Amino acid sequence: MACNGQNILTNGNFTSGFHRWRGKKAHLVANPMAEGDASVAMGPGGLIYQVVKGPFNGLCAYYLRFRVMNHSLQAGARAVANVAYMGQNGRVLGQTPLTVDPPNRKPRRFFTFFTIVPPPSPVTKNMVVAISVKSGFVMVDYISVVAHKIE
């Protein structure tokens, strides 16, 4: 796989529903900011994830970017995004978690979050990208993982 700057996730904007995504306590809803668009709504215990099959390029860092809106009535929403590299038999080889506390502002809007995931080891078979909700109610949209060459 080349460090080509393309999103390696399928359907990160949920225009095809939950195609390629799995999870629990997650619902597809109309995006309140963009007519005709969809987002995922989740409360505490909500989870969405996608498995990306390798091979992966060990010369690439992967940039995880996604948007979250605090849809709670008050502050205190918390979500965790995690990118995990998996080896043979589903063994976790490494992971990059990112905890986000999206602000509760009026008018409500999406906030973009970003982290850089280090290159995978040569024995990486799969990448799992997951977003879970620890507290509050959030909407999630526009999830991408893009390979960039390390310079």
C-alpha positions in Angstrom: 0.0 0.0 0.0 1.5 3.4 -1.0 1.5 6.5 1.0 -0.8 8.1 -1.5 -2.8 10.5 0.6 -6.1 8.6 0.0 -8.6 7.7 2.8 -8.2 3.9 3.4 -11.5 3.7 5.2 -14.7 2.9 3.3 -17.7 5.1 3.8 -16.2 7.4 6.4 -19.0 9.9 5.7 -21.8 7.3 6.1 -23.4 8.2 2.8 -23.9 4.4 2.3 -25.4 3.9 5.8 -23.3 1.6 8.0 -21.7 -0.2 5.0 -18.3 -1.6 6.2 -18.9 -0.3 9.7 -19.9 -2.4 12.8 -20.9 -1.4 16.2 -23.5 -1.2 18.9 -25.8 1.5 20.3 -25.2 3.6 17.2 -27.8 5.1 15.0 -27.7 6.7 11.6 -29.3 10.2 11.7 -29.7 13.2 9.5 -26.7 15.5 9.7 -28.1 18.7 11.3 -25.4 20.9 9.5 -25.7 19.6 6.0 -29.0 18.8 4.3 -29.1 15.3 2.7 -26.1 14.2 4.7 -25.9 11.5 7.4 -24.0 11.2 10.7 -23.8 8.6 13.5 -25.4 9.4 16.8 -24.2 7.5 20.0 -24.7 7.7 23.7 -22.8 6.1 26.5 -21.6 2.6 25.5 -22.0 3.4 21.8 -19.3 2.1 19.5 -18.5 2.0 15.8 -15.5 0.4 14.2 -14.1 -0.7 10.8 -11.4 -3.2 10.1 -9.0 -2.4 7.3 -7.1 -5.4 5.9 -3.3 -5.0 5.1 -0.7 -5.0 3.8 0.4 -1.6 5.1 3.5 0.4 4.3 5.9 0.7 7.1 7.2 4.0 5.6 3.8 5.7 6.1 2.3 7.4 9.1 -1.5 7.3 9.2 -3.4 10.5 10.0 -6.8 9.9 11.7 -9.2 12.8 11.3 -12.9 12.9 12.3 -15.6 15.3 13.4 -17.7 15.2 16.6 -20.6 17.2 17.8 -21.6 17.3 21.5 -25.3 16.6 21.2 -25.8 16.5 25.0 -27.9 19.1 26.9 -24.8 20.1 28.9 -21.0 19.7 28.8 -19.4 16.5 29.7 -19.5 14.5 26.5 -16.5 12.3 26.0 -15.5 10.0 23.1 -12.4 7.9 22.5 -11.0 7.2 19.0 -8.6 4.4 18.7 -6.5 3.0 15.9 -5.1 -0.4 16.6 -2.7 -2.5 14.6 -3.5 -6.2 14.7 -1.2 -9.2 14.0 -1.7 -12.8 13.5 -4.7 -14.3 15.4 -6.0 -10.8 16.3 -3.1 -10.0 18.6 -2.9 -6.2 19.3 0.6 -5.0 18.2 0.1 -1.3 19.0 -2.6 1.3 19.4 -3.1 5.0 19.3 -6.0 6.2 21.4 -7.3 9.8 21.4 -9.8 11.0 24.1 -11.9 14.0 23.0 -14.2 16.2 25.0 -16.2 18.1 22.3 -17.4 21.5 23.5 -21.1 22.1 24.2 -21.6 25.4 22.4 -24.6 27.2 20.9 -25.2 27.0 18.1 -24.2 23.3 18.0 -21.5 22.4 15.5 -19.0 19.7 14.6 -15.4 20.0 15.8 -12.6 18.3 13.9 -10.1 16.1 15.8 -6.8 14.7 14.5 -4.0 12.5 15.6 -1.0 10.9 13.9 -0.7 7.1 14.1 2.9 5.8 13.9 3.9 3.4 11.1 2.9 -0.2 11.5 5.3 -3.1 12.1 6.0 -5.5 9.2 3.8 -8.2 10.8 0.6 -6.0 10.9 -2.3 -7.8 9.2 -5.2 -5.4 10.0 -5.9 -2.0 11.3 -9.0 -1.4 13.4 -10.4 2.1 13.6 -12.9 2.6 16.5 -14.8 5.4 18.1 -16.6 4.9 21.4 -18.6 7.1 23.7 -17.9 7.2 27.4 -20.3 9.9 28.4 -22.9 12.2 27.0 -24.4 12.1 23.5 -22.4 12.8 20.4 -22.7 12.8 16.6 -19.7 11.6 14.6 -19.0 12.1 10.9 -16.3 12.4 8.2 -13.9 9.8 9.6 -10.7 9.3 7.6 -7.4 7.5 7.9 -4.8 8.7 5.3 -1.3 7.4 4.7 1.4 10.0 4.5 5.1 9.4 3.7 7.4 10.1 6.7 10.0 12.6 5.7 
